[in-house]
Amino acid sequence: MRDIAKELGLSTTTVSFVINHKSEEMGISAATVKKVNELIKKKGYKPNNAARVLRTGKSNTIALIVEDISNPFFGNVAKIIELIANKNGYKVFFSSTERDTEIAKSLISIMKQSAVDGFIITATNGLEDEVLRLKKENIPFVLIDRILKDIDTDYVIINNYQGGYQLTNHLINQGYKKIAFVTIVNGMSQMEDRKLGYQAALKDASIPVNDNYCLEVPMIEKTNEEQIELIREFLYQNKEVDAIFFSTNYLGILGIEAIQQNNLTIGKDTAIVSFDDHDLFRLFTPSITVASQPLHDIGSAAIEILLKKLNSTVKATKSVHEILNPEIIIRNSSPKVSKTK
């Protein structure tokens, strides 16, 4: 930095502000920023991150720990988080838990050892101790997609109850009465809330909640083929079911294959809806009715909450709870029941 400052006739402090992405707040002109960055590129200057951490106590890195980065939901949210983080001088480390609590614990430990400044996490079951430890150590973090109900944290989630209620109510209004609900075993808070919304809509329509119409699919212990077989057998044993609510998009995709294996036609023999959208749902014939989550809003809210915590000199006394609404997109997989059916 001294060499760059000397060559450009600037102070070392000015160069430091540019390198650490503080030029705007310190009133440094765009022309000066351009000159510094061009010389840095020309000289091949690489900041020593370890030295910067020792000097400032900050690494300008964020850990994003999600369930499955290959899932379009998490991938799109991650893209928004990365874009906003980069604009604010932070790099993002991505990792997936694969719904495995031990992997999640290990990832948090590794990221802490790497001196990340903060975390954005989709929590697995059994992660309470690690989250409480982050709070105790005053490490900034935000939960997304699901919460740990017994721990008060910053979080950004969807109104899953509302989405579950609205999807089920849509099916009821279309004339369906024997509606199945397919979800995952040991569901986190978001899955539980979707099921509660489903049950509430049935009760409000004076339709009995039939436990036999609810299937919980193991996601870690079973292969995709085994999961499809479980759904296929469930539908075979409950032939009277006239509509199916899949609690998440990856179950909906497996469900489509199970329905086809049972030689059933979606939109004719059975209606289906799914929480979470997916490109396949738009392109499939018939297209699938969904509760779509506002991915941009989820990602931007999460990173903005975290950045505010990272850049604040005063410890927040109250957690930030951001609850966003899903959008019900009605497509062709849930037509009105014909009077002759």
N, C-alpha and C positions, 0 to 999 in steps of 0.2 A: 504494500500500500504506500509505503514511503517513496519507492521508486516511481510509482504511477503519479503520485502527488507532485513529486519534483519535476518530472517530465512535462506535466500539464500546467505547472504553476499554480497548483491548488493546495489546500491544507490536507493533511492526512485525515482529519476529521471528516471533511467533505467526501473524500473517497470512501471512507468507512460507511458513511450514510448511504451512499449509492449502492455499495456492495451488499449492505444489509437491508435494502429495499425501504429505506426511510427518507428518500430524497423528497417525496411529495410533502410529507408532513413537516420536513425541515426547510421547505421553501427553496430547494435547489432547482435551478432551471433545467428544462428538458434538454437544452443544448449541452449543458455541462454533463448531464447524465449520459447523453449519447457519446460525448468525447471519452468519458471514463470507460464505458462499456466497450467502445471500439478498441481502445488501447488494451483493455483486459483480454479481449479476443485475440488481438494481434500478438501479445506477449505470451498467450497461453496460460494466463494466471489461473490457478486452481486454489480456492480457499481451503485451508486445512481445517476440516470440520471438527476434529478432536480438539485442536487448539482453541477454536471459537467456543466450543462447549465449555472448556475450562475457564475461558475469559469472561463469557457472558452468562453462562449457565443455561444457554439455549442452543438447541441443535437445528432449529427451524425445520423439524420433521414431525409428521403426524402419522400415527398408526391407525389404519382402517382395518378392523377385524370383522369380517362378515361371514355369513353361513356358507355361501358358495359364490365366489366371484364370477363363475361362468354362467350363473343364473341371470337372465336379462334384467330382472328387477335390481339385483345388487350391482350388476355391471353398469347399468345406466345411472344409478345413484352414485356409484364410485366415480364415474366420469365427471359428474357435476361437482362433486367434492374436490376432485383433483384440479379442475379448472379454476375454481375459486381459490383454493389453497395456493396454487402457483402464482396467481395474480397478487397474492399477499405475501409472497416470499417463502412459502412452505412447500416442502416435498412430501409426498404421501407414500407410505409403505403399505402395500396391499397383502392380505393373507386371508385364507379361508379356514373355518373350523370344521367343515363337513359335518356339522351338527354334533360334533364330538367334544364333550366338556374337557377331557384331558388335553386335547389339542388346543382348545381355547385357553386353558390355563398356561400351557407351555408358550403359546404365542404372546400372551401378555407379559410373561416373565422375560422372554427374549427381547421384546420391544422395550421393556423398562431398562434392560441391560444396555440396549443401544441408545439410551438417553433420549427417546422421543419426547417431545414437549407435551403431547396430549394424545388421547385416544377417541375414536368413534367406533362403537362396538354394537354388534347384534349379539345379545347375550344368549348363551345356551342354558339349559337347566343345570343347576348345580354350580353356577359361577358366582354365587352370592359372596363367598369369602374373598374372592379376588376383587370384586367390585368394592366391597367394604374396605379392602386394603388400599385401593386407589384413593378412596375418599380420605382415609386416615393419613395417607402420605401427601395429600393435597395435590395430586396429579390430575389435571383437568381431563374430563372425559364426558362424552355424550352417548347415551344409548339410542339406537334407532330400531325401528320395526317392531320391537317388543320391549316390555319392561320387566323388572323384577319387583313384584308387587309389595314386598315387605321392605324395600329400600328406596328412600327418596333420592332421586338423581335427576340431572338434566336429561330430557329425552325428547325425541321427535317420533311420533307414531301416527297411525291412521285411526280414525274412529271405526274400528273393526266391527263393533256391535252394530252401528248404524248400517254399515255395508252389508253385514249378514242379514239384518232385518229387511233392508230394501231389496236385496236379491231374492229372498224367500217370498216377500210380499208381491214382487213382480210375478213370480211363478203362480202364486195363489190367484192373483188378478187375471192371469191368463187361463185359469180354470183347472190347474193341477192341484190335487189334494193328497196324493201319496208321494211325498217328496223325501228322498233319501239325502243323507248328509255324509260325505266321505271326507275324512280328515286324517291327521297323523297321530300315532301313538305318542303319549306324553307331550302333547302340544304345549307350546309356550303361550304367553298371555294373549297374543293376537289370535291364535287358533281357538282358544277358549272363548274369547269375546265374539268371534264369528259364529260359533256354535250357539252361544247365548242369544244372539240376534236371530238366528234361524228358529230357535225354539220359541222365542217371544212372538215372532210373526205368526207361527202356527197357532199358538194359544190365543192371540188376538183375533184370529179368524175362526176360532172354535174348532180347530182341527187338532185331534189328539196327537201328542208327541209320542211316537212309537220308537222305543229304544232299538227294536229290531231293524229299523231303517237307518241306523247310524253305524258306520264302519270306521274303525281306526286302523290305519295301515302302518306297520313298522317301516321306518325309512332307512335305518342304519343296518339292521340285521338282515334285511331281505334285498335280493337283486331286483332290478326292474322287472324281469320276467316273472319273479315270484309275486311282486306287488300287483302286476297286471292280473295274474291268476287269482289273487285274493279278491280283487274287484270283480272280475268275471264271475267267480263263484258266488259272491254276494248278490250280484244282479240275477244270476240264475235261480238262486233260492228265494228271491223276492221279485218274482215276475210281475206282480201287480204294481210295482213302483212305476209312476208315470213321469217323474222328473228327478234329476240328481243335481245336488249342489256340491261342487268340489271346493274344498276350503283353500286351495292354492293352485297356481297354474301348473306346477309339475305333476300334481295329482290329476288335474284335468287332462293333461296330455296322455298320461297312463290310462285314464278312464276312457278316453276316446278309443284307444286300441282295444281295451277290454270289451267295450260296447260292440265294436266291429267283430271281434272274435265270437260274440254271442249272436251274430247275424241280426243285430238290431240297427234300425235307421234313426239317427239323431234328428229330432224335429218331427218325426212321425211316430215311432214306437216309444220314444222317450225324449223329453226335453233335458237340456243340461245348461247349467250356468257355472261360472268359476270366479272365485276371488283372485285378483291379479290378471292383468292382460298379458298377451304374448303375441308375437308376430304370427305364429301358427293359428291362433284363434281368429285373426282377421282374414287369413288366407284360406282356411279350411272351409269346405262346403258341407253343411251350412256353417256360416260364421258363428262364433260362440259369444253369447251374452256374458258380460263380465262386470265386476266392480273394479274399475281401474284406479290404481294409486297414482297420485301426482308426483312422479319421480323427481322432476326438477325441484319442486318445492321441498320435498323431503331432504334431498342432498344439500340444497342451498341453506335451508334452516339449520341443519346439523352442523355444517362447517362454520356458519356465521355465529352460532352460539359458542362453539369451541374457540373460534378466533377472538371473540369478545372476552372470554375467560383468559386466554393466553396473553392478551395485551392489556389486561386490567391490572392495576397495582393494588386494587382493593379486593379482598376476598368476598365473593358473593354470599349473601346471607340467605338467599332464597333460590330454590331450584327453578329452572325454566322448563315448563311443560308445554310442548307444542303439539296440538292434536289437529290433524288435517282431515278433510272429508274426502272419501273416495267418490268417483264418478261412475254412476251406473250407465253402461253402454249397452243398449238393447240391440241385439242382432237376430239372426235367423234360427238359432238353436232352441228358442223358446217361444214358438208360435202359439196363438190362441188354440185352446182345445176345441176341435170341431164338435158340433152338436151330435154328429152321428158316431163319434168315437166311443 
